[in-house]
Amino acid sequence: MPATRTLRAAAALLLATAAAAQAQDKPVELKFAHWLPPTHSLSRTGFEPWAKSVEAASKGSIKVALFPAQQLGKAADHYDMARDGIADVTWVNPGYQAGRFPVVAAGELPFLIGKPGPGSAALDAWYRKYAAAEMKDVKFCFAHLHIGTFHAKKPITEPSQLRGMKIRSSNGTNAAFMTLLGATNVQVSAPEARDALDKGVADAISFPWDSIVSFGIDKAVKFHTDMRLYASDFVWVMNKGWYDKLSAGQKKVMDDHCNNEWAGKVGAAWGDFEDGGQAKLEKAAGHTIVKITPAQLDMWKKAAEPLYAQWIQAVGKNGINGQQALDDLRKELTARNAN
């Protein structure tokens, strides 16, 4: 009995010491930069809940300051902003720098992923073994995705219609697909897309459903193709120097918020909200949901096949067995019912 009491006392002392240490953690600010409007759905479903959870788990010792709407830098620069310490955590679209991050681009392959929540969790779980090498300048937090389609000034139902059109593509893989089909790519970030459409620089855009409304692009395009055309990958990355200066307790808080659970949670919350935008556009005056027949969908899938071979070849240059890696991703997606 005395030994048991001693062990209990020792355990209680350890817990009290740990709690005291956490309570005494030096307060730090986490500058979180992204390029979406502060009213965007991902702010409400992802950035803000994550920030509040970090603050609560750290007992207020980590204060998260959100910098939306490209306040600290252009959309395409957010990876380098985390690397250089301009921000401590950033939200990155790797596809905005085509070819720089070839491995994670697997998630962008057309018609591969059908459900944003489980798809995000699958992509994140699969990519973690590659992230340390491909994104070595930063500390990887997690990956997630959304799914989108064409929104255009005229109906789009078949691949042949794209020849000669000017398309604002969602990422590098989608841009390669447009080139393959004879379209011209218009390279502008999401915040600049409405202007490109208004000025006739672009005829159509690949975009998720609800963001068409939140970015005001529904004023520029009236036809929306009813298919799961593409996915766009996103990663949350952290400045290594900022992380290294945290206390042990604070590092655990960040580790607990940079995991596969959060990848699936953010992917589902935002992705499902985006998909819900289709119903809004169906009810909106002047908008048409363009239906696709099974035969037309087969045409799109066949047209996309060369992109898979190109991806396998691209990652092979980095010493990766692309076919095996793609098979592994497909298995992860199937296991999570994401395709």
ABEGO torsion letter per residue (X at the ends): XAAAAAAAAAAAAAAAAAAAAAAABBBBBBBBBBABBAABAAAAAAAAAAAAAAAAAAGGABBBBBBBGGAAEBAAAAAAAAAAGABABBBBBAAABBGABAAAAAAABBGABABAAAAAAAAAAAAAAAAAAABAABBBABBBBBBBBBBBABBBABAAAABGBBBBBABAAAAAAAAAAGBBBBBBBAAAAAAAAAAGABABBBBBAAAAAAAGAAAABABBBBBBABBBBBBBBBBAAAAAABBAAAAAAAAAABBAAAAAAAAAAAAAAAAAAAAAAAABBGBBBBBBBAAAAAAAAAAAAAAAAAAAAAAAAAGBBAAAAAAAAAAAAAAAGAX
